[in-house]
Amino acid sequence: MLKPDAEIPKPLLNFGDETLLEKQVSWLAENGFNRIILALSKDLLGYLILKTNVYRNFKRIKTPEVSMSIEDSKLGTGGAIKKACQLLKSEVFYVCNVDDLALDSKPDRLLNTATTGITMLLAQPTLSYGKVMVDGGYVKKFEEKPKLDFYVNAGHYAMTKTLVSKIFPEVGDFEKTVLPALAGRNELKGIEYHGTWITIDTFNDYLNALSLVQ
């Protein structure tokens, strides 16, 4: 939740004519995925059932098939993926955070390179403010919210079930353990992405994201 500004769980925030969760599912379906697994906490599942039509909508969907992996207790991102893997049929699969939108990206770019490990999507963050260029005490130029000259984790990955079963934690965040370990062994691939990347960490991020779909 984006407390204290919003009491609705982040996946259920309105995003255009869909919720954020539905937007990601729609994007995956548009890119050819025919089976999607949602890693949900029991609290979020309860909210879906009691407060929205999203759960009922997903239960009616046949193509793509939408399944749910439910956490009885908080497992962290690594534990949630490891649990969801029990429902997977393919060896190589795609993972994305619900609050990281890379709508111009093509998942195959990651899937085709993650045959033995993990490939992650890399995005350039945008400065939240305009950039002012100064020379000799005089303002020479303004640049509105430029992209910064480094890359960050865009929250989209392709990985293998074998790797997950071997090194992912039962409880804990894989970003803090697995990714640094793979990077240290030169076993973590990254693909640069130069399209629009929307990440929603704050309510202001959410408002900015809404301005892109209105």
N, C-alpha and C positions, 0 to 999 in steps of 0.2 A: 504494500500500500504506500501511496505517496503522502504519508502523514506529515504535518497535520492538515494538509490542504485537501486531501481526498480520502474517504473511508472505504472506497471500493477497491477490491484487490486489483493490482496493476493489470493482470491479463484481461480484466473485464472492463477496462476503461474504454469509452467510446472512441473509435478512430474512424472518422467518416461515417459510413452507414453500417459498420461492423464494429465488434469489439477488437481490441488489440490481438487477442488470442485467435479470433476468427480470421483476422487479416493475415497472420502468419500461416494458418492452415490453408487459406486460399492461395497464398503465394507458393506454398509447397506443392499444392495440387496443380497450379498453373505450370510448374516446372517438372511435371511428370511423376510425382510421387503418388503411388497408389495405396500406400499403407503408412499411416502416421500414428505415432504413439505419444500421448501427452503424459509427461511426468508431473503428477499433481499431489499436493498434500491432501490429507483427509479434510482439513478445514476448507481448502479451496473447492474440493469436490462438493462438500456440503453447501457452500455458497452457490455453486453452479446449479445445483438441484433446486434449492429453495428460493433463490432470488432472481434467476434469469431463465431464458429459453435456450441458452447456449448448450447445456447438457442434452436437452431433448433434441435439439437440432443435430448435434453430433451423433446421437444414438440412431437417428434416421438415415444418416449418410452411409451409402454403400460404396461409392466411388468418389474420393478415396475412402478406404476403410479407416475410421478413427477409433483407436483403442486407448485405454487409460491404464497407466501404471500408478497405483496409489500408495503413497507413503503413510504408514501408521505413525511414524515419528520422523522428525527432521533428519534427513540423511546427508544434506549438503549436495552440491552439484555432482560430485563424483559418485556418491552413494546412489543418488537418484538415477544416474545413467546406468550404473551397474545393475540396479534392480530392473529398469526398463529393458535392458538387454535380454532378459528372460523371455520377452515377448517377440523378439526379433527373429526374422527368418533369414536375412541376408548377412554375410560376413562383414561387408563394408556398409556403413550407414552414415547418415547426416544428422547433426545435432545443431540446434540454434536456440538462443535465448529468446523468450517471447518479447522482451523489451529491446531487442537489437534488430532493427529492420534494415535489410540491404536489398531493396526491392529490384535493383538493376543487376544484381549479381546472378550468376549462373552456377547452381550447385554442382554441376558436372565438373567444373574446373577443380573443385576440391575432391570429389569422389574419385576422379580418375587418377589422382596422385597418392591416395591414402591406402595403398594396397597392403602395407605392413604396419602402419603406425597412425599418426595423426597429421592432418593438414589443417591449418587454421587460416581464416580470412583476416587480412590486415587492412585497416582503414586509416586515413589521415583525419585527425580531429580538426574541427573548425574552431577558431578563436571566438569566444563569446562576445567580444567587443570589436569595434573597428580599430584598425591599425593606423597609427599616425607616424609618418616619416618626417624626421626633422634634420635639417642641415644648417649649421652655423647659427642656431637659435631661431630659425624660421621654419614654420611648418610648410613642407613642400607638397605633400600628397596624403590623401586618405585612401585606405583600402578597407572595404566593408567586410568584416568577419572572414579574413583569409584562412585558408587551410594551413595548418602548421607543418613544419618540415620533418615530421617523424610519424611513425606508424604505431597504432595500438591494436589490441585484440578486439576484433569486431563482433565477437560472440557467436561466430558460425564456424563449424568444424566438420570434417569427415574423419572417421576413425574405424577401427576394426573391433569386432567382438573379442577376438583372441587377445588383443592388447588390453582391452577393458577388463577381461576376466583375470589377467595376470597381474596388472599393476594398479588398477583403480582401487581407491579405498572403499570399504563397506560404508563408512561414515566420514564425510569431509568433502572439501572442495577440491576438485581436480586441478583448478587453475593455480592453486597454491602449492601443490605437491607434484602432480604428474607432469605438467607442462614444464616447470623449471628443470625437472630431472631429465626429461627428453631433450630439452634445449642444451643441457650440459653435456649430453652424449652425442650431440649433432644429429638427433633423430626426429626433430620437430620441423615440419615444412610449413612455409608461409606463402600465401598468394596475395599479392597487392590488389586492392579494390579501389577504383577511383570514381565509382558512382555515388549516389546519395546514400549516406549512412545516417540512420536515425537511432539514437540511443536515448532511452527514457529513464533517467536516474532521479530526476527532480520534477516537481510540478511545473517549473518553468520549461524544462525540456519537453514536457507533455504539451504545453501550450504552443511552443515553437513547432512541434511535430504536427499539431492540428492545423497550423497555418499552411503547411505543405500539402494538405489533402483537401482543403476547402476551396 
